[in-house]
């Protein structure tokens, strides 16, 4: 599992995507690495939205910002603009996804939950495919949920 969030602490990695390699609850998290949103597109596969509502509500009411939300994903692909294939994919996502995919946002100063299409509360939603486009997020639902059975089960 991977844990992805937007890093807002001051310093060299301010306003970058922070990715932690192992976000499983029973293991210590791996060392994070950072991606500049202007040079990458991240595809998060089989993602789940995590939010600590009580902390987010305190922030909405004027409390200090602290980490309270992130995306857990089973796998991810990072497209970089320093390769021809990466540039092509980033260009496609930047041009097409705002028209074809639903936008996803999170700002606890405005709303203390993940916000999706038509301002719906997206907290705890899972089986999503999420893409970054700069600092924006776009999502689709996965149509098939993988289980331990041989046949896929449809949602």
C-alpha positions in Angstrom: 0.0 0.0 0.0 1.0 3.6 -0.6 0.0 6.7 1.2 -0.3 9.9 -0.8 -0.9 13.4 0.5 -0.1 17.0 -0.3 2.8 18.2 1.8 2.1 21.7 3.3 4.9 22.0 5.9 7.3 24.8 5.1 10.6 23.7 3.7 12.1 22.2 0.5 9.1 19.9 -0.1 6.4 22.5 0.5 3.5 22.1 -2.0 4.7 18.7 -3.3 3.0 15.3 -3.4 4.4 13.2 -0.5 4.4 9.4 -1.1 5.1 6.9 1.6 5.9 3.4 0.3 4.4 1.2 3.0 1.3 2.5 4.8 0.1 -0.7 6.3 -1.1 -0.3 9.9 1.2 -3.0 11.4 4.5 -1.9 9.8 6.4 1.3 10.2 6.0 3.6 7.2 8.7 3.7 4.7 10.7 6.9 4.1 8.6 9.4 2.2 9.6 10.8 -1.2 8.3 13.9 -2.9 7.0 14.8 -6.4 6.7 18.3 -7.8 3.1 18.6 -9.1 4.3 20.6 -12.1 6.5 17.8 -13.3 4.5 14.6 -12.7 1.1 13.0 -13.0 0.4 10.3 -10.4 -2.1 7.6 -11.1 -3.4 5.9 -7.9 -4.9 2.5 -8.4 -7.5 1.0 -6.2 -7.5 4.0 -3.9 -9.3 4.8 -0.6 -9.9 8.2 0.8 -9.0 8.6 4.5 -10.0 11.6 6.7 -10.0 12.2 10.4 -13.2 14.2 10.6 -12.7 15.5 14.2 -9.3 17.0 13.4 -10.7 18.4 10.1 -13.6 20.0 12.0 -11.2 21.7 14.4 -9.3 23.1 11.5 -12.5 24.3 9.9 -13.3 26.1 13.1 -10.0 28.0 13.1 -7.5 25.5 14.6 -4.0 25.0 13.3 -3.6 22.9 10.2 -2.3 19.4 10.8 -2.2 16.2 8.8 -5.7 14.7 8.8 -6.4 13.3 5.4 -4.6 11.2 2.7 -5.1 8.7 0.0 -4.3 5.0 0.4 -3.7 3.1 -2.8 -2.8 -0.4 -3.7 -0.5 0.7 -6.5 0.6 3.8 -8.3 2.3 5.0 -11.5 4.3 8.2 -11.7 4.5 9.8 -15.1 7.4 12.2 -15.3 7.8 15.1 -17.8 11.5 14.3 -18.3 10.6 11.4 -20.6 8.8 11.4 -23.9 6.2 8.9 -22.7 5.7 10.7 -19.4 5.2 14.1 -21.2 2.7 12.5 -23.5 0.7 11.0 -20.6 0.8 14.2 -18.6 -0.4 16.2 -21.6 -3.3 13.8 -22.1 -4.3 13.9 -18.5 -4.0 17.7 -18.2 -6.0 18.2 -21.4 -8.7 15.5 -21.2 -9.4 14.7 -17.6 -10.9 18.0 -16.5 -13.6 17.3 -19.2 -14.0 13.6 -18.7 -13.4 12.8 -15.0 -14.9 14.0 -11.8 -12.8 16.4 -9.7 -11.9 15.5 -6.1 -10.8 18.0 -3.5 -9.9 18.4 0.1 -9.6 21.6 2.1 -10.6 21.4 5.8 -10.8 25.2 6.0 -13.7 25.0 3.6 -15.3 21.6 4.2 -14.1 19.0 6.7 -14.3 16.1 4.3 -13.2 14.9 0.8 -15.5 16.5 -1.8 -16.4 14.9 -5.0 -18.8 15.4 -7.9 -21.8 17.7 -7.0 -20.2 18.4 -3.6 -20.8 14.9 -2.3 -19.0 13.7 0.8 -16.4 11.2 -0.5 -14.9 10.2 2.9 -14.1 6.5 3.1 -14.8 5.9 -0.6 -12.7 3.1 -2.0 -12.0 1.3 -5.3 -11.2 4.6 -6.9 -8.7 5.4 -9.7 -7.3 8.8 -8.9 -5.1 11.0 -11.1 -3.2 14.1 -10.3 -3.1 17.0 -12.7 -0.9 19.7 -11.2 -2.3 20.2 -7.8 -5.8 18.9 -8.8 -7.2 15.4 -8.4 -9.6 13.6 -10.7 -11.2 10.2 -10.1 -13.3 7.4 -11.5 -14.8 4.4 -9.7 -13.5 1.0 -10.4 -16.2 -1.1 -11.9 -14.8 -4.4 -10.6 -13.9 -5.1 -7.0 -11.2 -7.8 -6.7 -12.0 -10.5 -4.1 -10.4 -13.8 -3.2 -12.8 -15.7 -5.5 -11.8 -16.8 -8.9 -14.6 -14.9 -10.6 -14.6 -11.0 -10.2 -17.5 -9.6 -8.4 -19.2 -6.5 -9.8 -20.2 -3.7 -7.6 
